Amino acid sequence: MKLANLDGRATILTAQGTIDVETSSGGRFPSHPDAAVTRVAEIRDWLATARPPADPKATLAALATEPARLGPPVTHPSQIFAVGLNYLDHSAETGLIVPESPLVFTKFSSSLAGPGADIPLPAPTCDWEIELVVVIGKGGRDIPESKALDHIAGFCVGQDISERAAQMAGATPQFSLAKSHRAFTPIGPWLTTPDELDDPDDLALTCTLDGETVQSGRTRDMIFDIPSLISHLSGICELRPADLIFTGTPAGVGYSRTPPRYLTPGSVLSSTIDTLGTLTNTCT
């Protein structure tokens, strides 16, 4: 199932058209995207049994090419976790030591943006990082790796935009603030439930800048896989429904190039993960 934020309402997207979750369920399920995410399993079961008709005026394919009506599938998560240096090739390109345990920082929810949103650049040193994003459906503490997948509502594509000058300024890097400017966290284009994926641990990620491929990797190359990340985080923090986990980026970021390469006004950043869809964000 693909659950989207369409015009601010929780909406199921299909090849035949759209299904407004609240209207089609007769009010059984909420219209707010965040509230719907917390009930994804129930909504998926209802969809399979009720088989509500789809509105053909907007199809999955049409919205994929014209995402302006789509907002972030989660709008106000209580927590956004991000994992640094979680791909060996990215660790190598930065020249930093491979972490022995997950390197975690936060991004703030005011930086969230939709899959077609413009990204205002506050400085000439803004960089790209495509990431697989895990959306938590069922919260908890001390979740064992063997049960971690039961706590996932779905997956989406994410970009962890970073203002590198601010990030590296001073004796201690300022990861969270440098990665939380307006629209620095585009996600989407929708939430895809786990049953649609053959293997979330082996998805292809591709990021292009003005049509040129700048990142290409697979989630199988993560140092810490999804179950281990969920177990690690829940061993410290209580995970809550609709929380987001950015799982790291493969090699190819602009900061590590010689010379460094950054986003510029007018640049178009396209971020694709197999079976999950594409973000297309223009820099301004």
C-alpha positions as CSV (number, residue, x, y, z in Angstrom):
1,M,0.0,0.0,0.0
2,K,1.1,3.5,-0.8
3,L,-0.2,6.1,1.7
4,A,0.3,9.7,0.7
5,N,-0.3,13.2,2.0
6,L,-2.5,14.5,-0.8
7,D,-3.7,18.1,-0.4
8,G,-3.2,17.6,3.4
9,R,-5.3,14.5,3.6
10,A,-4.3,10.8,4.2
11,T,-4.8,9.2,0.8
12,I,-4.1,5.7,-0.7
13,L,-2.6,5.9,-4.1
14,T,-3.3,3.2,-6.7
15,A,-2.8,2.7,-10.4
16,Q,-6.5,3.2,-10.8
17,G,-6.8,6.4,-8.8
18,T,-6.9,7.8,-5.2
19,I,-8.8,6.7,-2.1
20,D,-9.4,9.3,0.6
21,V,-8.9,7.3,3.8
22,E,-11.4,9.2,6.0
23,T,-14.2,9.6,3.4
24,S,-14.0,6.1,2.0
25,S,-14.0,4.5,5.4
26,G,-17.0,6.5,6.6
27,G,-14.9,8.2,9.3
28,R,-13.5,5.0,10.7
29,F,-10.0,6.3,10.0
30,P,-8.6,9.8,10.3
31,S,-7.9,12.3,7.6
32,H,-4.6,13.7,9.0
33,P,-1.6,12.0,7.5
34,D,0.3,11.6,10.8
35,A,-2.7,10.0,12.5
36,A,-3.2,7.6,9.6
37,V,0.4,6.5,9.8
38,T,-0.2,5.2,13.3
39,R,-3.0,3.0,12.0
40,V,-1.3,1.8,8.8
41,A,-1.8,-1.9,9.6
42,E,-5.6,-1.4,10.2
43,I,-6.0,0.7,7.1
44,R,-4.2,-1.9,5.0
45,D,-6.4,-4.7,6.3
46,W,-9.5,-2.6,5.6
47,L,-8.4,-1.8,2.1
48,A,-8.0,-5.5,1.3
49,T,-11.4,-6.4,2.6
50,A,-13.6,-3.4,1.8
51,R,-12.0,-2.7,-1.7
52,P,-13.3,0.9,-1.8
53,P,-13.5,2.5,-5.3
54,A,-10.7,4.8,-6.4
55,D,-11.2,8.3,-7.8
56,P,-9.6,8.1,-11.3
57,K,-9.0,11.9,-11.5
58,A,-5.5,11.4,-10.0
59,T,-3.5,8.2,-10.4
60,L,-0.3,7.0,-8.9
61,A,1.5,7.5,-12.2
62,A,0.2,11.1,-12.6
63,L,1.1,12.2,-9.1
64,A,4.6,10.7,-9.5
65,T,5.3,13.0,-12.4
66,E,3.5,16.0,-10.9
67,P,4.1,15.9,-7.1
68,A,3.1,19.5,-6.3
69,R,-0.1,18.2,-4.5
70,L,1.9,15.9,-2.3
71,G,3.2,16.9,1.1
72,P,5.5,15.0,3.3
73,P,3.9,11.7,4.3
74,V,4.6,12.5,7.9
75,T,4.3,16.2,8.9
76,H,5.1,16.5,12.6
77,P,7.0,13.5,13.9
78,S,8.0,13.7,17.6
79,Q,11.5,12.6,16.7
80,I,13.7,12.5,13.6
81,F,16.8,10.3,14.0
82,A,19.6,10.4,11.5
83,V,22.5,8.0,11.2
84,G,25.9,9.2,10.0
85,L,28.6,7.2,8.3
86,N,26.4,4.2,7.8
87,Y,27.9,3.1,4.5
88,L,31.5,2.0,4.2
89,D,32.1,3.9,1.0
90,H,30.8,7.1,2.5
91,S,33.0,6.6,5.6
92,A,36.0,6.1,3.3
93,E,35.3,9.3,1.2
94,T,35.1,11.4,4.3
95,G,38.3,10.0,5.7
96,L,36.6,9.3,9.0
97,I,36.9,6.1,11.1
98,V,34.1,3.6,10.6
99,P,31.9,3.9,13.8
100,E,31.7,0.9,16.2
101,S,28.1,1.7,17.0
102,P,25.6,3.9,15.2
103,L,26.5,7.6,15.0
104,V,23.2,9.3,15.6
105,F,22.1,12.9,15.4
106,T,18.8,14.7,15.0
107,K,17.0,16.7,12.4
108,F,14.2,19.1,13.4
109,S,10.7,18.6,12.1
110,S,10.4,22.3,10.9
111,S,12.8,21.3,8.1
112,L,10.4,18.7,6.6
113,A,9.2,19.3,3.0
114,G,7.3,17.5,0.4
115,P,8.6,15.4,-2.6
116,G,8.4,18.3,-5.0
117,A,9.2,21.2,-2.7
118,D,11.8,23.9,-3.6
119,I,14.9,24.0,-1.4
120,P,16.0,27.5,-0.5
121,L,19.8,27.6,-0.2
122,P,20.9,29.8,2.8
123,A,24.6,29.5,1.8
124,P,26.8,28.5,-1.1
125,T,28.0,25.3,0.7
126,C,24.8,23.2,0.8
127,D,25.2,19.5,0.0
128,W,23.0,16.4,-0.8
129,E,22.6,13.0,0.9
130,I,20.0,10.5,-0.4
131,E,18.7,8.2,2.3
132,L,16.2,5.4,3.0
133,V,13.8,6.7,5.6
134,V,12.1,4.3,8.1
135,V,8.7,5.4,9.4
136,I,7.8,3.9,12.8
137,G,4.3,2.6,13.1
138,K,4.3,1.0,16.6
139,G,6.5,2.6,19.3
140,G,8.3,1.1,22.2
141,R,11.4,0.7,24.2
142,D,14.1,-2.0,24.1
143,I,12.8,-3.5,20.9
144,P,14.8,-6.7,20.0
145,E,16.2,-6.9,16.5
146,S,14.0,-10.0,15.9
147,K,10.8,-7.9,16.5
148,A,12.0,-4.6,14.9
149,L,10.3,-5.0,11.5
150,D,6.9,-5.4,13.4
151,H,7.3,-1.7,14.5
152,I,7.7,-0.3,10.9
153,A,4.8,1.4,9.3
154,G,6.6,1.9,6.0
155,F,9.5,3.4,4.1
156,C,10.1,6.5,2.0
157,V,12.8,8.4,0.2
158,G,14.6,11.2,2.0
159,Q,17.2,13.9,1.4
160,D,19.4,15.0,4.2
161,I,20.4,18.4,2.9
162,S,23.4,19.8,4.8
163,E,25.0,23.3,5.1
164,R,28.6,22.2,5.3
165,A,30.2,25.4,6.4
166,A,27.9,25.7,9.5
167,Q,28.2,21.9,10.1
168,M,32.0,22.0,10.3
169,A,32.3,25.4,12.0
170,G,33.9,25.4,15.5
171,A,35.6,22.7,17.5
172,T,32.5,20.6,17.6
173,P,30.4,20.0,14.4
174,Q,26.9,21.3,14.5
175,F,25.1,18.5,12.6
176,S,21.6,19.1,13.8
177,L,21.3,22.8,13.1
178,A,23.3,22.7,9.8
179,K,20.9,20.0,8.6
180,S,17.6,21.6,9.7
181,H,17.2,24.8,7.6
182,R,13.9,25.3,5.9
183,A,13.0,22.5,3.5
184,F,16.3,20.7,4.3
185,T,14.4,17.4,4.9
186,P,12.3,16.5,1.9
187,I,10.6,13.1,2.2
188,G,8.2,11.1,0.2
189,P,6.8,10.8,-2.4
190,W,4.6,8.6,-0.2
191,L,4.9,5.9,2.5
192,T,5.2,2.4,1.1
193,T,4.3,-0.4,3.4
194,P,6.7,-3.3,4.0
195,D,4.6,-5.9,2.3
196,E,5.3,-4.2,-1.1
197,L,9.1,-4.7,-0.7
198,D,10.9,-8.0,-1.5
199,D,13.8,-6.9,0.7
200,P,14.2,-3.5,2.3
201,D,17.8,-4.5,3.0
202,D,18.7,-4.5,-0.7
203,L,17.2,-1.5,-2.4
204,A,19.0,0.6,-5.0
205,L,19.5,4.3,-4.2
206,T,20.3,6.9,-7.0
207,C,20.7,10.6,-6.7
208,T,21.1,12.9,-9.7
209,L,22.0,16.6,-9.9
210,D,20.8,18.3,-13.1
211,G,20.6,14.9,-14.7
212,E,24.1,13.7,-13.7
213,T,24.3,10.7,-11.3
214,V,26.1,11.8,-8.2
215,Q,25.2,8.9,-5.8
216,S,24.5,5.3,-6.5
217,G,24.3,2.6,-3.9
218,R,22.3,-0.2,-2.3
219,T,20.9,-0.5,1.2
220,R,22.6,-3.9,1.6
221,D,25.8,-1.9,2.1
222,M,24.7,-0.4,5.3
223,I,27.1,-1.0,8.2
224,F,24.1,-1.1,10.7
225,D,21.0,-2.6,9.2
226,I,17.4,-1.5,9.9
227,P,16.7,-4.0,12.7
228,S,19.9,-3.1,14.5
229,L,19.2,0.6,14.2
230,I,15.7,0.2,15.7
231,S,17.0,-1.9,18.5
232,H,19.8,0.5,19.3
233,L,17.7,3.6,19.3
234,S,14.8,2.0,21.3
235,G,17.4,0.9,23.9
236,I,18.0,4.6,24.7
237,C,14.9,6.5,23.5
238,E,11.2,5.5,23.4
239,L,10.3,5.3,19.8
240,R,6.9,6.7,19.0
241,P,4.5,6.2,16.1
242,A,5.3,8.4,13.1
243,D,9.0,8.9,14.2
244,L,11.4,8.9,11.3
245,I,14.8,7.3,11.0
246,F,17.2,8.5,8.3
247,T,19.4,5.4,7.8
248,G,22.5,7.0,6.2
249,T,23.9,7.8,2.7
250,P,26.2,6.1,0.3
251,A,29.3,7.8,-1.2
252,G,29.1,10.6,-3.6
253,V,28.3,13.7,-1.5
254,G,29.6,17.1,-2.7
255,Y,31.7,17.9,0.4
256,S,34.1,15.0,-0.2
257,R,34.8,15.8,-3.8
258,T,38.0,17.5,-5.1
259,P,37.2,20.3,-5.4
260,P,34.0,20.3,-3.3
261,R,30.8,20.6,-5.3
262,Y,27.6,22.2,-3.8
263,L,24.0,22.9,-4.8
264,T,23.4,26.1,-6.7
265,P,20.2,28.1,-7.4
266,G,18.3,26.4,-10.2
267,S,19.8,23.0,-9.6
268,V,17.4,20.1,-9.7
269,L,18.0,17.3,-7.3
270,S,16.4,14.0,-8.1
271,S,16.4,11.2,-5.5
272,T,15.1,7.7,-6.3
273,I,14.9,4.4,-4.3
274,D,13.6,1.3,-6.0
275,T,9.9,0.6,-5.5
276,L,9.6,3.7,-3.2
277,G,9.6,6.5,-5.8
278,T,11.4,9.7,-6.5
279,L,11.8,13.2,-4.9
280,T,12.4,16.0,-7.4
281,N,13.5,19.2,-5.6
282,T,14.6,22.4,-7.2
283,C,17.1,24.6,-5.4
284,T,16.3,28.3,-5.1
